[in-house]
Amino acid sequence: MRVSVNHSEGPGAASEPVRRATMRDVAALSGVSIKTVSRVINGVPSVSEELRDRVTRAIVQLDFQPNLAASSLRRTDGATRQIALLLEDVANPFSATLSRAVEDAAREHGTLVLAGSLDEDPQREMELVRAATLHRVDGIVLVPAGLDHGYLHREIRNGTPVVFADRPPRGLAADAVLATNAEGAREAVLHLADHGHTEIAFLGDEHRISTAVERLAGYRAALAERGLPERPGRVVWDLPDPQSAARAVGAMLDSDDPPTALFTAQNLVTIGAIQALQARGLHREVAVVGFDDFPMADLLMPRVTVVAQDVMSIGALAVSRLFERIAGDASPPREERVPTSLVARGSGEIPPPRR
């Protein structure tokens, strides 16, 4: 039997607003008390399976949508079973993988993830953090865009824990789960040097981003370790997208002393560099090692050698730490580093031309 909560059936009924079903409607249809409906919605384990099934069927039949924010205020712990994930851009392969990792880990805690893209805009970061706290999320996983996170002191003090992922906090002592950026970059450049390259260029993300700074440090450490000079014009960063990276590579190739190998320190930069090499027919002559894996990297010819981050582990560790804080852990903030790994596929093993 289909139960309607809109009893208007006259000619004008289609234009009249439909009343939302309430907990009282669900209780009446399922033959239980409002308190039992509330216990089912909030996942109280002591409710019998038979009652849970009756209430669930009524919820579906009435298309009932509980006010979770209001119900959280009635729970003794005040939890909403929601966390926020604020990251660079959900369309970016790294961000998409991190989002999935956080979602998978949060699901194990029966928690919903609300995700938002910051687009490298510090103002948007603060706006979305504020929106998340207004929605009373239980905590925030943040891949920051800004350079000063002191504004989060108030949010943390008011009971919203924040764990940083991929990039560390600045102006704030907080938990962070990061990759071994400098070590991974060093390994990439040493790999190119071990295959005979002495003219290795660096192409990176925006210089204000901490990961770009760490990866440049790793590049320079590898050059120093091999006794190789850093030549003028061989370091280019502030490349936010594939198009700018492709232009930078083109300018390098048109110089009087072009590099024989490229270390591209971010996945979108790698994509742009490969596009530039393919356009010139040089993708089998100039070696490339990229930082961050990306879709299709193992299907291109040559397949792309990368320094791969364990993004799933970064996300899982960040969520684990967040739930420790939500549960009341008041220990000092800590930073965890997840090791990277070099995946040799072909592009990083191209030898330099004979001269």
Protein Blocks (a to p, Z undefined) as FASTA:
>chain_A
ZZdfbfbfbfklmmpccddddfklmmmmnopafklmmmmmnopakbcfklmmmmmmmmmm
nopacdfklmmmmpmnlpaoiacdddfblmbmklmmmmmmmmmmmmmnopacddddeklp
aklmmmmmmmmmmnopabdcdddfbfbfklmmmmmmnopacddehiacehiacddddddf
klmmmmmmmmmmmnopabdcdddddfklmklmmmmmmmmmmmmmnopacdehiacghilb
fklmmmmmmmmmmpmbdcfbdcdfbfklmmmmmmmmmmnopmmmbccddehiaehklmcc
cddddddddfklmmmmmmmmmmmmmnopabdcdddddddddddfklmmcccddZZ
